[in-house]
C-alpha cells in the first residue's frame, strides 16, 4: 500500500490566529490615513516635556 498518497494534503491557512486591535483597515486605523510628521514631532515633544 502506498501510504504517501493516502489522503489529501492539508493546505496552509495564511491567516493570523487572532485579530489585532489596531489592524490596517479597522476603525482605529483606516486605510489611506497617515499622520503627518509635524503632528508626530509635536506629540514626541509633549511626551518629552512630560518626563
Secondary structure, DSSP 8 states (H G I E B T S, - for coil): --GGGSS-------S-SS--TT-TTSSSS-TT----HHHHHHHHHHHHHH-
